[in-house]
Amino acid sequence: MRLERFEGCWTAIVTPMLPNGDVDYRGLEKNVAFQTSHGVNLVPTGTTGESPTLDWDEHERVIGETIRFAGGKVFVMAGTGSNSTREALRATEHAVEMGVDAVLLVDCYYNGPSSLELRKEYYAPIAERFPGIFVTPYIIPGRTGTYLEVEDLAILNRHYSNVRAVKEATGDMERMVKTRRLLGSDFDILSGDDDKTFEMMTNTDIGGTGVVSVVSNVVPGAVSDLTRSLLKGDKERAEQLRAGLDPLFKIVTVKTTEQYEGFTVSCRFRNPLPINTLMNGLGIPAGPCRRPLGKMTPKGVAVVREAVRAVYEKNPEFLAPIEEHYKVRVVDRIADDRFWKTDEPGDV
């Protein structure tokens, strides 16, 4: 296979962990097989894959094993971004040596370079060093505190033919319209937010081409069907899928209000904690997140559990592939409190 367009569903795959905190490579193999059975492309070592807490040896092995497990059945775009260009070059070099099809580079977090610096001192050196693979900028200012401007993205694309897609997690539709206007129809715009995919792909001024999905860790077939339907112009079928999947789209981040130590505090459980909680509940290898991510509170778990219950009641076919692949009964997993244990209120 040869990667030509960034289209359809790409799963930002979870890095499963064992109870002792080590990477669960056997679990990763099972999960990769689940994804490839639905023809879904893979994005290992992103935020969903807990790249911030993987050491470099683990980071490189997870990429290599994902490529090996995928066996050429789907494309692999590895997360190799950093807030250090030197580190990003090293990670990208390893990914290229392993045979990755593309790399995903997040804007540099915390040290906050300007858009000009992001282009000249980060994206351009990597695109120039590795002309044989695609380099995809990942714009997510809510996590990084900075972002590559559309104009600098257009300049990158002008000078480096391997910069031909962007992962958009800004939620800024006007920015995406500008991206399409400046970069033209041959440039691909991937949604970085499950709940924005339908809007991005149906807005003809944006012309979104697919999604890097979190929810597809659990329902790869349904999310893939959604993007394929939109690419074919079957909006009616896509709307049915969007409506059915919407409860899961809403739990990528879970917000609760908690009471502890005499205080009332707002909590925001961010990706990958909710998806890991859901996967563990359904019997899909995920394991614990690494600190500083912890466990969801009972209120948070209840939100996740109710979302998957709502999907199962209306569209059990979305979850049916889990039963065959992981040898579980989804209805039993949802109903059994043992699979949804978490911190008790007194432990918060």
C-alpha positions as CSV (number, residue, x, y, z in Angstrom):
1,M,0.0,0.0,0.0
2,R,1.0,3.6,-0.6
3,L,-0.3,6.4,1.5
4,E,-1.7,9.1,-0.8
5,R,-4.5,10.9,1.1
6,F,-5.2,11.3,4.7
7,E,-8.8,10.2,4.7
8,G,-11.3,8.2,6.8
9,C,-10.7,7.0,10.4
10,W,-7.4,7.0,12.1
11,T,-7.5,5.6,15.6
12,A,-5.4,7.4,18.2
13,I,-4.6,4.1,19.8
14,V,-4.4,3.7,23.6
15,T,-1.2,2.3,25.0
16,P,-2.5,-0.4,27.3
17,M,-0.7,-0.8,30.7
18,L,-0.3,-3.7,33.1
19,P,-1.3,-3.3,36.7
20,N,2.3,-2.6,37.6
21,G,2.5,0.2,35.1
22,D,4.5,-1.5,32.4
23,V,3.3,-1.4,28.8
24,D,1.1,-4.3,28.0
25,Y,2.4,-5.3,24.6
26,R,0.2,-8.4,24.4
27,G,-2.8,-6.1,25.0
28,L,-1.5,-3.8,22.3
29,E,-1.3,-6.6,19.8
30,K,-5.0,-7.6,20.5
31,N,-6.1,-4.0,20.1
32,V,-4.2,-3.5,16.9
33,A,-5.8,-6.7,15.5
34,F,-9.2,-5.3,16.5
35,Q,-8.5,-2.1,14.6
36,T,-7.0,-3.7,11.5
37,S,-10.0,-6.1,11.2
38,H,-12.0,-3.0,10.5
39,G,-9.4,-1.5,8.1
40,V,-8.8,1.5,10.4
41,N,-5.5,3.3,10.3
42,L,-3.4,3.8,13.4
43,V,-1.8,6.7,15.3
44,P,0.3,5.3,18.2
45,T,2.2,7.4,20.8
46,G,-0.1,10.4,20.7
47,T,-1.7,11.9,23.8
48,T,-4.3,9.1,23.8
49,G,-1.3,6.7,23.9
50,E,0.1,8.5,26.9
51,S,3.2,9.8,25.1
52,P,3.9,12.3,27.9
53,T,4.7,9.5,30.3
54,L,6.4,7.0,28.0
55,D,10.1,7.0,28.2
56,W,12.0,7.1,24.9
57,D,12.7,3.4,24.8
58,E,9.0,2.6,25.4
59,H,8.0,5.3,22.9
60,E,10.1,3.7,20.2
61,R,9.1,0.2,21.0
62,V,5.4,1.0,21.0
63,I,5.8,2.5,17.5
64,G,7.8,-0.5,16.2
65,E,5.4,-3.0,17.7
66,T,2.3,-1.2,16.3
67,I,3.9,-1.3,12.8
68,R,4.7,-5.0,13.3
69,F,1.3,-6.0,14.6
70,A,-0.4,-4.0,11.8
71,G,1.5,-6.1,9.3
72,G,1.0,-3.7,6.4
73,K,-2.8,-4.0,6.5
74,V,-3.3,-0.4,7.4
75,F,-1.3,2.8,7.5
76,V,0.5,4.0,10.7
77,M,1.2,7.6,11.5
78,A,3.3,7.8,14.7
79,G,3.3,10.6,17.1
80,T,6.9,11.9,17.3
81,G,6.4,15.5,18.4
82,S,8.1,17.1,21.3
83,N,8.8,20.6,22.7
84,S,12.4,19.9,21.6
85,T,13.2,19.8,17.9
86,R,16.2,17.6,18.7
87,E,14.0,15.0,20.4
88,A,11.4,15.1,17.7
89,L,14.1,14.5,15.1
90,R,15.3,11.5,17.0
91,A,11.9,10.1,17.4
92,T,11.0,10.7,13.8
93,E,14.3,9.0,12.6
94,H,13.4,5.9,14.6
95,A,9.9,5.8,13.3
96,V,11.2,6.1,9.7
97,E,13.6,3.3,10.3
98,M,10.8,1.1,11.6
99,G,8.7,1.8,8.4
100,V,6.1,4.3,9.5
101,D,4.0,5.9,6.8
102,A,3.7,9.3,8.4
103,V,4.5,11.2,11.6
104,L,2.2,13.4,13.6
105,L,4.0,16.4,15.2
106,V,2.2,18.3,17.9
107,D,2.9,22.1,18.3
108,C,5.7,22.6,20.9
109,Y,4.1,22.8,24.3
110,Y,5.0,24.9,27.4
111,N,8.1,26.7,25.9
112,G,5.6,28.3,23.5
113,P,7.4,29.2,20.3
114,S,5.7,31.7,17.9
115,S,4.1,30.4,14.8
116,L,7.2,31.7,12.8
117,E,9.5,29.7,15.1
118,L,7.3,26.6,14.9
119,R,7.6,26.7,11.1
120,K,11.3,27.5,10.8
121,E,12.8,25.8,13.9
122,Y,10.5,22.8,14.3
123,Y,8.4,21.6,11.4
124,A,10.7,22.7,8.5
125,P,13.8,20.9,9.8
126,I,11.9,17.7,10.3
127,A,10.1,17.9,6.9
128,E,13.4,18.6,5.2
129,R,15.3,15.9,7.0
130,F,12.7,13.2,6.1
131,P,11.4,14.0,2.6
132,G,10.2,10.5,2.0
133,I,7.5,10.4,4.7
134,F,4.5,12.7,5.4
135,V,4.8,15.2,8.3
136,T,1.5,16.2,9.8
137,P,1.2,19.2,12.1
138,Y,-1.1,18.7,15.0
139,I,-2.8,22.0,16.2
140,I,-4.2,21.8,19.7
141,P,-3.7,25.1,21.6
142,G,-5.8,23.9,24.5
143,R,-3.0,21.5,25.4
144,T,0.1,23.3,24.1
145,G,-0.5,27.0,24.7
146,T,0.6,27.9,21.2
147,Y,-0.3,27.1,17.6
148,L,0.9,27.2,14.0
149,E,-0.9,29.9,12.0
150,V,-2.6,28.9,8.8
151,E,-0.2,31.2,6.8
152,D,2.8,29.4,8.2
153,L,1.2,26.0,7.4
154,A,0.6,27.2,3.8
155,I,4.3,28.2,3.6
156,L,5.4,24.8,4.8
157,N,3.2,23.1,2.2
158,R,4.6,25.4,-0.5
159,H,8.2,24.4,0.3
160,Y,7.7,20.8,1.5
161,S,5.5,18.4,-0.5
162,N,5.5,16.0,2.4
163,V,3.5,18.5,4.5
164,R,0.1,17.8,3.0
165,A,-2.3,17.3,5.9
166,V,-3.1,18.8,9.3
167,K,-4.8,17.5,12.4
168,E,-7.2,20.2,13.6
169,A,-8.1,20.2,17.3
170,T,-8.8,23.9,17.6
171,G,-12.5,23.8,17.3
172,D,-12.2,27.0,15.2
173,M,-14.2,26.5,12.1
174,E,-13.2,29.8,10.6
175,R,-9.6,28.8,10.8
176,M,-10.4,25.6,9.0
177,V,-12.2,27.5,6.3
178,K,-9.1,29.6,5.9
179,T,-7.0,26.5,5.7
180,R,-9.0,25.2,2.8
181,R,-9.0,28.5,1.1
182,L,-5.2,29.0,1.4
183,L,-4.1,25.4,0.8
184,G,-6.5,24.2,-1.8
185,S,-8.4,21.0,-2.4
186,D,-5.3,18.7,-2.5
187,F,-4.6,19.4,1.2
188,D,-6.2,17.1,3.8
189,I,-7.8,18.4,7.0
190,L,-8.3,15.7,9.7
191,S,-10.5,16.3,12.7
192,G,-8.8,16.0,16.0
193,D,-12.1,16.0,17.9
194,D,-14.6,13.2,17.5
195,D,-17.6,15.6,18.1
196,K,-16.5,18.0,15.4
197,T,-15.9,15.4,12.6
198,F,-19.4,15.5,11.1
199,E,-19.5,19.3,11.0
200,M,-16.0,19.5,9.5
201,M,-16.7,16.9,6.8
202,T,-20.1,18.3,5.8
203,N,-19.1,21.9,5.7
204,T,-18.1,22.3,2.0
205,D,-15.9,25.4,2.9
206,I,-13.8,23.1,5.1
207,G,-14.0,19.8,3.3
208,G,-12.7,17.7,6.2
209,T,-11.3,14.4,5.0
210,G,-11.4,12.2,8.2
211,V,-10.7,12.0,11.9
212,V,-8.0,11.0,14.3
213,S,-10.4,9.4,16.6
214,V,-10.4,8.5,20.3
215,V,-13.8,6.8,20.4
216,S,-12.7,4.4,17.6
217,N,-10.6,2.5,20.2
218,V,-14.0,1.0,21.1
219,V,-16.1,1.3,18.0
220,P,-13.7,1.4,15.0
221,G,-16.2,0.0,12.6
222,A,-18.9,2.6,13.4
223,V,-16.5,5.6,13.2
224,S,-15.0,4.3,10.0
225,D,-18.5,3.8,8.6
226,L,-19.3,7.4,9.5
227,T,-16.3,8.9,7.7
228,R,-16.8,6.6,4.7
229,S,-20.4,7.6,4.4
230,L,-19.4,11.3,4.5
231,L,-16.7,10.8,1.9
232,K,-19.3,9.1,-0.4
233,G,-21.8,11.9,0.2
234,D,-24.3,9.7,2.1
235,K,-25.2,12.3,4.6
236,E,-28.4,10.5,5.8
237,R,-26.4,7.4,6.8
238,A,-23.7,9.5,8.3
239,E,-26.3,11.4,10.4
240,Q,-27.7,8.2,11.8
241,L,-24.2,7.1,12.8
242,R,-23.4,10.5,14.3
243,A,-26.5,10.5,16.4
244,G,-25.9,6.9,17.6
245,L,-22.3,7.6,18.5
246,D,-22.9,11.0,20.1
247,P,-23.0,9.8,23.7
248,L,-19.5,8.4,23.3
249,F,-18.3,11.5,21.5
250,K,-19.4,13.5,24.6
251,I,-17.2,11.5,27.0
252,V,-13.7,12.2,25.5
253,T,-13.6,14.8,28.3
254,V,-15.8,14.3,31.4
255,K,-16.6,17.2,33.8
256,T,-18.0,16.7,37.3
257,T,-18.4,18.6,40.5
258,E,-16.8,16.8,43.5
259,Q,-17.0,17.4,47.3
260,Y,-14.0,16.6,49.4
261,E,-12.2,17.9,52.5
262,G,-15.0,20.3,53.0
263,F,-14.7,21.9,49.5
264,T,-16.7,21.8,46.3
265,V,-14.3,21.5,43.3
266,S,-14.9,21.2,39.6
267,C,-13.0,18.3,38.0
268,R,-12.2,17.7,34.4
269,F,-11.2,14.2,33.5
270,R,-9.4,14.5,30.1
271,N,-8.4,12.0,27.4
272,P,-7.2,9.3,27.8
273,L,-8.7,8.7,31.2
274,P,-12.4,8.4,30.1
275,I,-11.6,6.1,27.1
276,N,-9.4,3.9,29.3
277,T,-12.2,3.7,31.9
278,L,-14.6,2.7,29.1
279,M,-12.2,0.1,27.6
280,N,-11.5,-1.5,31.0
281,G,-15.2,-1.6,31.7
282,L,-15.9,-3.4,28.4
283,G,-13.0,-5.8,28.7
284,I,-10.7,-4.2,26.2
285,P,-7.0,-4.1,27.3
286,A,-6.3,-0.6,28.6
287,G,-5.2,-0.9,32.2
288,P,-4.4,2.1,34.5
289,C,-3.3,5.4,33.2
290,R,0.1,6.5,34.4
291,R,0.5,9.2,37.0
292,P,-0.3,12.1,37.2
293,L,-3.5,10.7,35.6
294,G,-5.3,8.5,38.1
295,K,-8.8,7.1,38.5
296,M,-12.1,8.7,37.7
297,T,-14.4,9.5,40.6
298,P,-17.7,7.5,40.9
299,K,-19.5,10.5,39.3
300,G,-17.2,10.4,36.4
301,V,-17.4,6.7,35.9
302,A,-21.2,6.9,36.0
303,V,-21.1,9.4,33.1
304,V,-19.0,7.0,31.0
305,R,-21.1,4.0,31.9
306,E,-24.3,5.7,31.1
307,A,-23.0,6.8,27.7
308,V,-22.1,3.3,26.7
309,R,-25.4,2.0,28.0
310,A,-27.2,4.6,25.9
311,V,-25.3,3.5,22.8
312,Y,-25.9,-0.2,23.5
313,E,-29.6,0.2,24.0
314,K,-30.2,2.0,20.7
315,N,-27.4,0.6,18.5
316,P,-26.0,-2.6,19.9
317,E,-24.5,-3.4,16.6
318,F,-21.9,-0.7,17.2
319,L,-20.5,-2.7,20.1
320,A,-21.1,-6.2,18.8
321,P,-17.6,-6.6,17.3
322,I,-16.1,-6.2,20.8
323,E,-17.9,-9.4,21.8
324,E,-16.4,-11.5,19.0
325,H,-12.9,-10.1,19.2
326,Y,-12.5,-10.0,23.0
327,K,-14.8,-12.8,24.0
328,V,-17.0,-10.8,26.3
329,R,-20.8,-10.1,26.6
330,V,-21.2,-6.3,26.4
331,V,-24.5,-6.3,28.1
332,D,-23.1,-8.2,31.1
333,R,-20.0,-5.9,31.3
334,I,-22.2,-2.8,31.3
335,A,-24.5,-4.2,34.0
336,D,-21.8,-5.6,36.4
337,D,-20.6,-3.1,39.0
338,R,-17.3,-5.1,39.4
339,F,-16.1,-3.8,36.1
340,W,-16.7,-0.1,37.0
341,K,-15.0,0.1,40.4
342,T,-13.2,3.3,41.1
343,D,-12.2,5.5,44.1
344,E,-14.8,5.8,46.8
345,P,-16.0,9.3,47.7
346,G,-14.0,9.2,50.9
347,D,-10.8,8.5,49.0
348,V,-11.1,11.5,46.7
